[in-house]
Amino acid sequence: MTARKSSLDFSFETPQVRPKYAPIACAAHGCPCMLSGADIAMRRSVCRFHDGVDAKYWPRVSEFLRQHESLLRMSERLIYDPYRYSFTFPKGTRRVELIDQFLREIGLGHLQVGKKLVGFDRAGERVYRVESAYEFGQRLQGWLLSESRKGFTVKIESAKTENEVKDEAFVSMLSALRGVEDQVRRSNEREYF
């Protein structure tokens, strides 16, 4: 009688399971971003930088992302594998210096790694710490997102929707009615006294 193998095999020889979705490119022409499995499962066809921007502005957003592709790739690596690119000893301080030097060379010195952030140790004492790789990657992604949308989303956001226009008309109508009501009340008070 042979031993039956369990479906719960925890040996290291088991083959790696392939991901359900292979990453695909963003639908915006020329965009260097890739969509992850979660984005594909949610039926998205564009990256987070193009999402919410009018399609006529997509070429400008794609051009900005291509210009800053090195920052985009660095932020993705720091976010998705923060332990590999950690800013802690022994190699972390050298990484911080190299990143700061790179940012100064491309003219983005204001985005350097935060070095004197206030934190607390286990004893509850106040200590200063260096920004983690994950936090820095998230900050870079946020900067890229805000800068890529600067200029053309203001026009989209400033345009009023139909409901906002109807609401303003309703409010102006109510204020006019209140004015008429006040005039009637004053005229009634004069006649009464």
RASUL-V995166 format. One record per pair of residues at least 24 apart in sequence whose C-alpha atoms are under 6 Angstrom apart, sorted by the first residue. I is the first residue (numbers start at 0). J is the second residue. If there is no record, write none. Layout:
i-><I/I>
j-><J/J>
This chain:
i-><29/30/48/60/74/74/77/77/77/78/78/81/81/85>
j-><61/61/144/147/136/139/132/133/136/133/136/132/133/132>
